[in-house]
Amino acid sequence: MNRENTFKSSLKDSLQGYINEKQAVGYSFAKGISMLRQFDNYLCSLPQNTTELTKEIVLEWTKRKSFEATSTQLGRISLMRGLAEYMSRMGKKAYIYPKSLVTVNRYSYTPYIFSKKEIASIFYACDNFPASKESPNRQIILSLVIRMIYGCGLRISEAVNLTVSDVNLNEGTIFIKDTKFGKERLIPMADTLKKRCREYSILVLTGKSDTSYFFPSPFGGHYKSNTIYGLFRKVLWAAGISHTGKGPRLHDMRHTYAVHCLKKWALANRDMTNCMPYLSAYLGHEDLRGSQRYLRLTADLYPDITSKVEKNCSWLIPEVNWHETY
């Protein structure tokens, strides 16, 4: 819903203009809008109005609160930097938060890598997930979404946003667009996954002319990422895999795909120097750094193949930790 002119602070025109610019280039910007409304309320609470985005205002609003995660603070900093850059382009005075002031440990999260046995248990739990009167195709959709994330290394947002035209059932490919780093890519599916997609299409999409989404919600639009994540937690319990709020997480299925792929290549004595760019492109990483970290994790998890990994690509293995957003 477009709620223009609901900002009340002295920077209301700049806030709305920034939103319009982001949406004009294809971003839904829902989270950004929510944060800008909080910022607008903060501005209204100040004793004096200002038409400038001053350094004092930016630093105070982006200050980390004692109860919040660093990533939450970084979200505010990124938003303020984007707003300031927009205002500067419009000829208005704005303090741009220097990137050099922020040190981000992007790899503090250690992903959970599922074993082959656990993956099989997850698939079994998905296939036997209870039906729902409100969403009669829920278990069918859940089963295929989870297999796509693991079988193609997708992000959950990439999976649920797929349209019918993005999934080529004849060629067995998936077209990924509007991604995290803006990298469109064409992903080939395994024959078994292609077969499942064809069967799914007959069961769920036949006669559905009212939707363009491959995973349609019975309430309109497509299944949401949070909905699938909530269902995945129930799947983990059904599969006998204990978890807490810190993991395993749905995104770990993507991490698992990458590590299992590297393990397979290492055991086959593949040249990792040549393979890594393919994995990076397949996963839609911004550069090779995201994919290189899987090498260290692969070597750490499977000591029996460490020598093979280090022999082929020791210079590629970084000494780093992890972060869940890859």
C-alpha positions as CSV (number, residue, x, y, z in Angstrom):
1,M,0.0,0.0,0.0
2,N,1.4,3.4,-1.0
3,R,1.1,5.7,2.0
4,E,2.5,9.0,0.6
5,N,2.5,12.2,2.6
6,T,2.2,10.5,6.0
7,F,5.6,11.7,7.2
8,K,5.4,14.7,9.5
9,S,8.9,15.8,10.2
10,S,10.8,18.7,8.5
11,L,12.5,16.1,6.3
12,K,9.2,14.5,5.1
13,D,9.8,15.5,1.5
14,S,13.2,13.9,1.4
15,L,12.0,10.8,3.1
16,Q,9.2,10.3,0.6
17,G,11.5,11.2,-2.3
18,Y,14.0,8.6,-1.2
19,I,11.3,5.9,-1.0
20,N,10.0,6.9,-4.5
21,E,13.5,6.6,-6.0
22,K,14.1,3.1,-4.5
23,Q,10.7,1.8,-5.6
24,A,11.2,3.3,-9.1
25,V,14.1,1.1,-9.7
26,G,12.3,-2.1,-8.5
27,Y,12.8,-2.3,-4.8
28,S,9.7,-3.0,-2.6
29,F,11.7,-1.3,0.2
30,A,9.1,-2.4,2.8
31,K,11.7,-2.7,5.6
32,G,13.3,0.6,4.7
33,I,9.9,2.4,4.8
34,S,9.2,1.0,8.2
35,M,12.6,2.2,9.5
36,L,12.1,5.6,7.9
37,R,8.8,6.0,9.8
38,Q,10.7,5.3,13.0
39,F,13.2,7.9,12.0
40,D,10.5,10.4,11.1
41,N,9.0,9.9,14.6
42,Y,12.4,10.5,16.1
43,L,12.8,13.8,14.2
44,C,9.4,14.9,15.4
45,S,10.5,14.3,19.0
46,L,13.5,16.7,18.7
47,P,13.1,20.2,20.2
48,Q,14.1,22.0,17.0
49,N,13.1,21.3,13.4
50,T,15.9,21.2,10.8
51,T,15.9,20.9,7.1
52,E,19.4,19.3,7.2
53,L,20.4,15.8,8.0
54,T,23.1,16.7,10.4
55,K,25.9,14.7,11.7
56,E,24.5,14.9,15.3
57,I,21.1,13.5,14.2
58,V,22.6,10.7,12.2
59,L,25.1,9.6,14.9
60,E,22.5,9.8,17.6
61,W,19.9,7.8,15.7
62,T,22.3,5.1,14.6
63,K,23.9,4.7,18.0
64,R,23.7,1.0,19.1
65,K,21.3,0.3,21.8
66,S,22.4,-2.0,24.6
67,F,19.7,-4.7,23.8
68,E,20.1,-4.9,20.1
69,A,22.3,-6.9,17.7
70,T,25.1,-5.2,15.7
71,S,23.3,-6.1,12.5
72,T,20.3,-4.0,13.6
73,Q,22.4,-1.0,14.1
74,L,24.1,-1.6,10.8
75,G,20.7,-1.6,9.1
76,R,20.1,1.9,10.4
77,I,23.5,3.1,9.4
78,S,23.0,1.7,5.8
79,L,19.6,3.4,5.6
80,M,20.9,6.8,6.8
81,R,23.8,6.5,4.3
82,G,21.4,5.9,1.5
83,L,19.1,8.7,2.5
84,A,22.0,11.1,2.9
85,E,23.4,10.2,-0.6
86,Y,19.9,10.8,-2.1
87,M,19.6,14.2,-0.4
88,S,23.0,15.2,-1.6
89,R,22.0,14.4,-5.1
90,M,19.0,16.6,-4.7
91,G,21.2,19.5,-3.6
92,K,20.4,19.3,0.1
93,K,22.8,19.3,3.0
94,A,23.2,15.8,4.6
95,Y,25.9,14.0,6.6
96,I,26.9,10.8,4.9
97,Y,28.0,8.2,7.4
98,P,31.6,7.2,6.4
99,K,32.0,3.6,5.5
100,S,35.4,3.6,7.2
101,L,33.7,4.1,10.6
102,V,32.0,0.8,10.5
103,T,33.8,-2.5,11.0
104,V,31.6,-5.4,10.1
105,N,32.4,-9.0,11.0
106,R,30.4,-10.7,8.3
107,Y,31.4,-14.2,9.3
108,S,30.6,-14.4,12.9
109,Y,27.9,-17.1,12.4
110,T,29.0,-20.7,12.0
111,P,26.4,-22.5,9.8
112,Y,25.0,-25.9,10.6
113,I,25.9,-28.4,7.8
114,F,23.3,-31.2,7.6
115,S,24.5,-34.7,7.0
116,K,23.2,-36.8,4.1
117,K,21.2,-38.8,6.7
118,E,19.7,-35.6,8.1
119,I,18.8,-34.3,4.6
120,A,17.0,-37.6,3.9
121,S,15.1,-37.2,7.2
122,I,14.1,-33.7,6.4
123,F,12.8,-34.7,3.0
124,Y,10.8,-37.5,4.6
125,A,9.3,-35.1,7.1
126,C,8.4,-32.7,4.3
127,D,6.7,-35.4,2.3
128,N,4.7,-36.5,5.3
129,F,3.9,-33.0,6.6
130,P,0.2,-32.8,7.8
131,A,-2.3,-31.3,5.4
132,S,-4.0,-28.0,6.1
133,K,-7.6,-27.0,5.3
134,E,-6.7,-23.4,4.8
135,S,-3.8,-24.3,2.5
136,P,-4.5,-27.7,0.9
137,N,-1.3,-27.7,-1.1
138,R,0.9,-26.7,1.8
139,Q,2.8,-30.0,2.2
140,I,3.4,-30.3,-1.6
141,I,4.8,-26.8,-1.8
142,L,6.9,-27.2,1.3
143,S,8.4,-30.4,0.0
144,L,9.5,-28.8,-3.2
145,V,10.7,-25.5,-1.8
146,I,13.0,-27.3,0.6
147,R,14.4,-29.5,-2.1
148,M,15.0,-26.5,-4.3
149,I,16.9,-24.7,-1.6
150,Y,19.1,-27.7,-1.0
151,G,19.3,-29.0,-4.6
152,C,20.0,-25.6,-6.2
153,G,21.6,-23.7,-3.3
154,L,18.9,-21.0,-3.4
155,R,18.1,-18.4,-0.9
156,I,14.6,-18.7,0.5
157,S,13.6,-15.3,-1.0
158,E,14.8,-16.5,-4.4
159,A,12.7,-19.6,-4.1
160,V,9.4,-18.1,-3.0
161,N,9.6,-15.3,-5.5
162,L,9.9,-17.6,-8.5
163,T,7.2,-17.2,-11.2
164,V,5.8,-19.9,-13.4
165,S,7.8,-18.5,-16.3
166,D,11.0,-18.6,-14.3
167,V,10.9,-22.4,-14.0
168,N,11.5,-24.1,-17.4
169,L,10.1,-27.6,-17.1
170,N,11.3,-28.6,-20.5
171,E,14.9,-27.5,-20.2
172,G,15.1,-28.1,-16.5
173,T,16.4,-24.7,-15.5
174,I,15.5,-22.0,-13.0
175,F,15.9,-18.3,-13.8
176,I,16.8,-16.3,-10.7
177,K,16.3,-12.5,-10.8
178,D,16.0,-9.6,-8.4
179,T,18.6,-11.1,-6.2
180,K,20.5,-9.9,-3.1
181,F,23.5,-8.6,-5.2
182,G,21.5,-8.0,-8.4
183,K,23.0,-10.9,-10.1
184,E,20.6,-12.7,-12.5
185,R,21.5,-16.3,-13.1
186,L,20.2,-19.4,-14.9
187,I,20.4,-22.6,-12.8
188,P,20.2,-26.1,-14.1
189,M,18.3,-28.6,-12.0
190,A,19.1,-32.3,-11.5
191,D,16.9,-34.6,-13.4
192,T,15.2,-35.8,-10.2
193,L,14.3,-32.2,-9.2
194,K,13.1,-31.5,-12.7
195,K,10.8,-34.5,-12.5
196,R,9.4,-33.3,-9.2
197,C,8.8,-29.9,-10.6
198,R,6.8,-31.3,-13.5
199,E,4.7,-33.5,-11.1
200,Y,4.2,-30.5,-8.9
201,S,3.1,-28.3,-11.8
202,I,0.4,-30.8,-12.7
203,L,-0.9,-31.2,-9.1
204,V,-0.8,-27.5,-8.0
205,L,-0.6,-25.2,-11.0
206,T,-2.9,-26.8,-13.6
207,G,-5.8,-24.6,-14.2
208,K,-4.5,-21.8,-12.0
209,S,-4.8,-18.8,-14.3
210,D,-5.1,-16.4,-11.4
211,T,-1.5,-16.6,-10.3
212,S,1.9,-16.0,-11.9
213,Y,3.8,-17.4,-8.9
214,F,5.3,-20.9,-8.9
215,F,4.5,-21.3,-5.1
216,P,1.2,-19.5,-4.9
217,S,-0.4,-18.8,-1.5
218,P,-4.1,-19.6,-1.1
219,F,-4.5,-16.1,0.3
220,G,-3.1,-14.4,-2.8
221,G,0.5,-13.7,-4.0
222,H,3.2,-16.2,-3.0
223,Y,4.2,-18.1,0.1
224,K,6.3,-15.8,2.3
225,S,9.8,-16.5,3.5
226,N,8.8,-16.4,7.2
227,T,6.0,-18.9,6.6
228,I,8.3,-21.4,5.1
229,Y,10.8,-20.8,7.9
230,G,8.2,-21.5,10.5
231,L,7.2,-24.7,8.8
232,F,10.8,-25.7,8.5
233,R,11.2,-25.5,12.3
234,K,8.3,-28.0,12.6
235,V,10.0,-30.2,9.9
236,L,13.2,-30.3,12.0
237,W,11.3,-31.5,15.0
238,A,9.6,-34.2,12.9
239,A,13.0,-35.2,11.5
240,G,14.4,-35.6,15.0
241,I,16.9,-32.7,14.6
242,S,17.0,-30.5,17.7
243,H,17.2,-26.8,17.2
244,T,17.0,-23.5,19.0
245,G,16.6,-19.9,18.0
246,K,20.3,-20.0,17.0
247,G,19.9,-22.8,14.5
248,P,19.9,-24.9,12.5
249,R,18.3,-22.4,10.2
250,L,16.6,-22.7,6.8
251,H,19.5,-20.8,5.2
252,D,21.8,-23.7,6.4
253,M,20.3,-25.8,3.7
254,R,22.0,-23.5,1.1
255,H,25.3,-23.7,3.1
256,T,24.9,-27.5,3.1
257,Y,24.5,-27.6,-0.7
258,A,27.7,-25.7,-1.2
259,V,29.8,-27.8,1.3
260,H,28.4,-31.1,-0.1
261,C,29.2,-29.9,-3.6
262,L,32.8,-29.0,-2.6
263,K,33.2,-32.4,-0.8
264,K,32.1,-34.2,-4.0
265,W,34.6,-32.2,-6.1
266,A,37.5,-32.8,-3.6
267,L,36.9,-36.5,-3.5
268,A,36.9,-36.5,-7.3
269,N,40.2,-34.7,-7.4
270,R,38.7,-31.7,-9.3
271,D,40.8,-28.6,-9.7
272,M,39.2,-26.2,-7.2
273,T,40.8,-23.2,-8.8
274,N,38.7,-23.9,-11.9
275,C,35.6,-25.0,-9.9
276,M,35.3,-22.1,-7.5
277,P,34.1,-19.5,-10.1
278,Y,31.3,-21.9,-11.1
279,L,30.1,-22.4,-7.6
280,S,30.3,-18.6,-7.0
281,A,28.2,-17.9,-10.1
282,Y,25.7,-20.7,-9.3
283,L,25.1,-19.4,-5.8
284,G,24.9,-15.8,-7.0
285,H,27.7,-14.5,-4.8
286,E,29.0,-11.0,-5.3
287,D,32.5,-12.3,-5.6
288,L,34.7,-15.3,-4.9
289,R,35.1,-14.5,-1.2
290,G,31.7,-15.8,-0.3
291,S,32.4,-19.2,-1.9
292,Q,36.0,-19.5,-0.7
293,R,34.8,-19.7,2.9
294,Y,33.1,-23.0,2.1
295,L,36.5,-24.4,1.4
296,R,37.6,-23.9,5.0
297,L,34.4,-25.3,6.4
298,T,34.6,-28.3,4.1
299,A,38.1,-29.1,5.2
300,D,37.2,-28.6,8.9
301,L,34.1,-30.9,8.7
302,Y,35.8,-33.6,6.7
303,P,39.3,-34.2,8.0
304,D,39.8,-37.2,5.7
305,I,39.6,-34.9,2.6
306,T,41.6,-32.0,4.1
307,S,44.7,-33.0,2.2
308,K,42.8,-33.1,-1.1
309,V,41.4,-29.7,-0.5
310,E,44.7,-28.1,0.6
311,K,46.6,-29.8,-2.2
312,N,44.3,-28.3,-4.9
313,C,43.5,-24.9,-3.4
314,S,45.3,-24.2,-0.1
315,W,46.0,-20.6,-1.3
316,L,42.2,-20.1,-1.6
317,I,41.3,-21.1,1.9
318,P,40.8,-18.0,4.1
319,E,41.2,-18.0,7.9
320,V,37.8,-16.6,8.7
321,N,34.6,-17.3,10.5
322,W,31.1,-17.2,9.1
323,H,28.0,-15.1,8.7
324,E,24.5,-16.5,7.8
325,T,23.7,-14.1,5.0
326,Y,25.8,-15.9,2.4
